Amino acid sequence: MQAINLRSFKQVVRHNKRRFRSFLTRLEKNVPRGLDNKVTIADKKVWEQIDCLSCANCCKTMSPTYTKKDIKRIAKHLDMTENAFREKWLYKDRSGDWMNKKQPCQFLDLKTNMCSIYAVRPRDCAGFPHHTKRKMTDYMHIYKQNVEYCPATYSLVEKIMEGVNAAS
């Protein structure tokens, strides 16, 4: 597994972001046969190479959306009321979603990149980066967003690009 150098990752993303997003948009409009199967295979290869604990960029730069169930579960785990938990850690965004008040995430240990509430973390965190959650085309907007935050998503899209271009 390779450790992630976030500084160099951000430079690579800055250089390739437009090209990757354009590729994903074209892919969404012209879906190659067997795409979801290719994504599943590429995803397995990505996770053989990427170590999330060497990165944690998602926890450092993004906020999960907290569901009512997440809030209830985490508040109980922290021995807090749901209202106290929301008041201390969360805010409601314009669309009505509960989000972290600050970044990096308050539950991230910056020395180890480990989550202090991992066992009860929000569903959004547990599923991140959502590579095989649904058909890729149904979730393309998430790939377009995550490609600049998540080295695993970046690597996955890179592998898909190579596969699609090789098949052309």
Secondary structure as UniProt FT lines:
FT   HELIX           6..29
FT   TURN            33..34
FT   HELIX           35..49
FT   HELIX           52..54
FT   HELIX           57..61
FT   HELIX           68..77
FT   TURN            78..79
FT   HELIX           82..89
FT   STRAND          90..92
FT   TURN            94..95
FT   STRAND          98..100
FT   TURN            106..107
FT   STRAND          108..109
FT   TURN            110..113
FT   STRAND          114..115
FT   TURN            116..117
FT   HELIX           118..120
FT   HELIX           123..127
FT   TURN            128..129
FT   TURN            131..132
FT   HELIX           136..139
FT   HELIX           140..146
FT   TURN            147..149
FT   HELIX           151..167
//
